């Protein structure tokens, strides 16, 4: 009689293990897909990847070329020029053409 | 029913406004990265990935519009940060605004701090509604008058003009962070503020830009030994010597700046004990705290990890006093959430003005509110489908398995690209701002 009771509690425990821990099921799924995944996920690899976020470029020339390509996609705003400014006239702040928008204004501010 | 008290289910949340474009393809630059009300709630600031700040101002309540509270309209917008290039590391420095924090208002102008990964800027936003006319030496359009033509002397007069709101950078706090800034927090002394990156926390004086004090440094001598990073930091709302910082391991450290110049040793250490048998590959990742916020009272603090929000009593370090499940149904989806990187999403959380309710975001443009007194919670959606003026928001429900009821949505149908990471609650009223990718939603409670 007592043997049967023991067997059923062991079964219950096993059932609990699979039912109560969806995380472990998910972990098994992940390990099945990526068998070489390290045992310590929170270790330095993950953290170092986090510390070094941001796109790496070969050098500043590479960066500026990439930026220039991006800018060509956006429409530059044409600025009205006041032609009387150059020459024998000393310009005042109001005379100078408005600074060109280097980047487009936010759509939230419409 | 008292106005401004309670939250969650005591009030009916209604749509008020939505800002932003209805774009099929959302430009990266338009993604909102931070939302913050100022101390009075009159101003609402947003920052985006394109480095721009937009400030909305609440219009004055007019007598004949009793049915709705004042709406928020654009007050000022400016380019806060621009992309830069770190020549030493050949890395791009994003212009994305990570955090905006307002300073308490001390005169007619408004001040805010905005931070990208490396630089913090103090912006002054001021109004100009008068201009001087009748100068002697120059014309109205600014050109110098011919001196020989000036025969009389006149006194310039101040004339009213259309309101102009100007934003100017007053201080630039640069070159103090090797790693990426995740938090800034203004101290209650209104003189200093802290900025935190992955490994260090610095204390600044608002007037001084060429110096800052390093108060926390968790960088190990050997980077191979790195086990955790700083994820968020905040100053205590009343005690100017106290601040907290959270880690990627799910712990919070409270530090007292009176104890030592370098606060590497904490005064209090908050950690919930973990059941070792339930530990899995994902445990540490989902325990990483993405946000920490003190209650307005200063007695409690709230932390957000991937699946839950926890409220901690500052007097009890060994476990939180309250835990709220945000989207527990995701626990059985962790494998795919790890593969699509969603498991690393950093959700923020916020308190209402009276600390009786808390709010945080989720996926599918859902956001959740928890009433701490009644223990009731509600799930709402920020969607243009429910955007008629003063339309009441219908509670949403996620079906976790079995038979899906009508109006429920199944876990597999959730859109994980529609994340609500940033929300803000008006400091005094039940008005909330919810950032849904490139749109800003404003909801208010229904006025009876």
Interface residues (C-beta under 8 A of the other chain):
Chain A: X21 X22 X23 X24 X25 X26 X27 X29 X30 X31 X33 X37 X41 X42 X43 X44 X46 X47 X48 X50 X51 X52 X53 X54 X55 X56 X57 X58 X59 X60 X62 X63 X64 X67 X89 X90 X92 X93 X94 X95 X102 X103 X104 X105 X106 X107 X108 X109 X110
Chain B: X19 X20 X21 X23 X29 X30 X32 X46 X48 X50 X51 X52 X54 X74 X77 X79 X82 X83 X85 X87 X89 X90 X91 X92 X93 X94 X117 X138 X141 X142 X143 X144 X179 X180 X198 X199 X223 X224 X225 X226 X227 X228 X229 X248 X249 X278 X280 X281 X282 X283 X284 X285 X331 X332 X333 X334 X335 X338 X339 X438 X440
